[in-house]
Amino acid sequence: MKWFYITALTAAAALAAAPFWLLEEEDASRFEGKIVEYTTYSAKIDSIDPATCGNTPSAQIQGGFYEGLYTYHYLKRPLEVIPGLAESMPEISADGLTYTVKLKKDVKYFRNPCFGRESGPEHKYKTRTVTADDVVLAYKRVGDFHVNTRLSLAFLQGKILGMDEYRRKTRSYAPGDFSRYEEEDLPGVVALDEHTVQFKLNGVFPQLMYVLAMQFYAPIPHEVISYHLATKDDGEGGRIPIPVNDRTTEIRMPSEAVGTGAYMMTKWVRGSRIVMERNPDFRDSYYPSEGAPGDRERGLLEDAGKKLPFVDVRDLRCVLEPNPDWMLFLTKQKDWALIPTRVFQTVISPSTELLETWQKQGIRLLKYPHPGIWWIAFNLADDVVGKSKSLRQGMYLAFDVEKFIKVVWNGRGKRGLNIIPSMFKGHKEAGRGPYAHVDIEAAKKKIAQAKEELAAAGVIKSGDNIPVITIDFGKRDEQTHRIAEFMMGEFRKIGITIKAELNDYPTLLGKINNKRYQTCMLGWYADYPDAENFLQNFYSPNIDRNTNYFSYENEEFDRLFEEAGKHPNIADRVPLYARMAQMISEDVPVILLYEPVIYTLLMPWTHNYKTHPVDFGVAKYMRIDVAARVRTGGRG
Amino acid sequence: MTPEHTTLPPQQADGGDHLVSGRSLWGDARRRIMRDPWAMICLGIIVLYALIAIGGVCYELAAEHYDDVPAFEETSDYDNTNRHPSLESPRFYLGTDWAGKSVLYKTLLGVKVSLTVGFMANIVAIPLGVILGAIAGFYGKWIDTLIVWLFSTLASIPGIMLLIALRYAFEEIPPIFGIIDLAGVPGVCVALGVVSWIGTCRLVRAEVMKIRELDYVIAARAIGTPKFIIMLRHVIPNVLHLAIINFSLGFVWAVKSEVILSYLGLGVPVGVPSWGNMINAARTDLFMGRWWELTAAVGAMFFLVLALNIFGDRLRDSLDPKLRNV
């Protein structure tokens, strides 16, 4: 009996103490002596697979470890496409239908178990160089029916030779049967030799260079598929096949994210924390020696010619609300921050400059207009908002966007006048939309018409009011509460009752992808500097690819969109862009809100920070002066 | 023998042969409550809150039917945002919020939500607790085992987690009969009700187990009264005081829970003035030294909760015979 008690007590003590051994240790000691960047991200990440990346938060994270064939010059403006994984700019055939890209020969993947182990004493995981076959595999995954590729496919479908046919063929395979990558050819993306890829197009595709600069199409080594997705640990150091029906087609674990970037994702606690560490095998890459006018004066060329990256570890915490994020900045636990709306007036003067008290601390303000636009989107497949154009027009006329920007965003934005952001060609030509102003009387007349339209369509009875309209949001924080309240007040002026649904970001995306929303507040940030990137959201074949989540269908628009794609010269495309933008302004699938102006505060120890409008892989340029950070009371 | 020293009631002491009816449990409780000044003050406060809530309902109805009465949502005044409390105008007595709406009016309208939630949650919880507790205690055997298993299982889940889970679940349910939208205030009431019946059920079950062995119940059984009728007529009326006490205490819990849920963004919908929404909105204002919205909501809740707590305690003292001589 005595032994029973002793055993029971020992077991209880062991269980109680288990967390001390079993829980992972903090990384503090591991990062000692290293240069660590502390920052945050403000939405849950739903993808670490380049092919399935479909939103800005995921792209910002993936930009650390995946790279495209091309990229953008970090400093130059207007944006300039430069080689990334490619050795040089592509050779383009005379008809503009064939692009031949030579790859750099020294680009290595992260060391990973999928490549095996070295035989040396350290027994490190192996790596290998990027080959043309890896690029082909990346494009095959984008075209794969069984990989949930929405945005990445939307940019290419119908453009790359044989992509649609390839997609159709992959449908006949079981999702876990990866033999399709070997069996089926994608004639539009071909490996000519180990380091040369050739792209063949169905027609002229003026935006292809921008598409090639996107990390969605980062090369994927076939070992990731055969090792991580097709086999699993057998418990004895070997691998056994995963049954075909149990396999996933998506990269979901940090250990499976095998990229070529400056950083490797070493930790991902979903909804909480991401750690990225320097890739020791990152190729020789150097800080640019040229920049835009004024960059030298701002100290952005002090590190010209130095080897990248400067930071060893990126420690990112998920902070969904702006105020805790702001507190982290105030307590010097992060290196840069955006300014929450509520504290804006205590940081920024009425002339939109940083107040002196902050300047004295060495904090710097960076202001830049972001190439994007926020809107209230209508689901045109919905019985109410989709069946009455007058309803949408009336709601647009009632919404005071200028007041919205002033009250809710402290003036940090510019009213969207048409669907093309003001910094892109085609904006000026499209002009101000006919409903992009406030006119309550006209709005009321439109609502009266809308009632008649809806009654005629059998949606409401004659004489009934417009039913309650639901607006979905992708956050639950206080700022979103205010936005929702503001909108409710604006639409109430014309007798429309709004119900606000606050979701987290992945939930909102889920609703949108399944077309289970009526209206929502969302926006679009440019993927590349061409108005086509915004207009493709309204191209009807993109309804199935979910970039046209408005379900907007307009034959004339589609015709113009296809016509614009045939003109390699931007000057020829601009008039077509303008006409398409005017159609959107008239049909109102969206109420355009604002083009954001981002205000970023930088701690004095943060260097080389320049926001890039479209490139997500710029963290490698940032330099942190850890000694200065420690000296001023920040983290070591 | 002087009357002061008699142990008999005066009617008998003076030799009269007429009978005077005794005081019922409820009558006695009412008398005791009415003699207690603190209980009456608290009742007054509760009644005042109730009147404010009714006033809020009247105002909303008026705003709905008369164009010249603006709805609260329409009272935004962006030229007077975040104003300090001042005596300049009644709408500025407690300052204004980020949209220039009066914090005083918002606080008063919040009473309606809090009282509605407190009342409706208990309308769900108390009958559920009393009925299930009475059935378990009276019938015993497998029925008792089943009900005990049910409430033990529910009690093992942390209340706030269960509440949050229910709120999320309700978000997916379309409005019942097109009217009761569980994603809104009714959902908060139902969720709070579903979570809070356990305490009442336990108390009632224990009390019923004791009552079912008392002589009058045995006598009723002996004359062949059906079990269900015995429970309905003789048992449940004798545990109703527990229901009333739990109602007052549960009210407090419901009011506080609504505030917590709204603070977490899961309470009443956006735009509905409630103390929880006010606290949620105002917590970020403390950065900026804007204390008035938080203070108004917390103060309003403080007085209601205090009044309800004191009144609930006094009610229990009055209704529980064991505590009469304490």
Interface residues (C-beta under 8 A of the other chain):
Chain A: N323 W326 P340 R342 V343 T346 K403 K406 V407 R476 D477 E478 H481 R482 A484 E485 F486 M488 G489 R492 K493 K499 A500 E501 L502
Chain B: A71 E73 E74 S76 Y78 T81 W98 A99 E171 A183 G265 P269 V270 G271 N277 N280 A281 R283 T284 D285 F287 M288
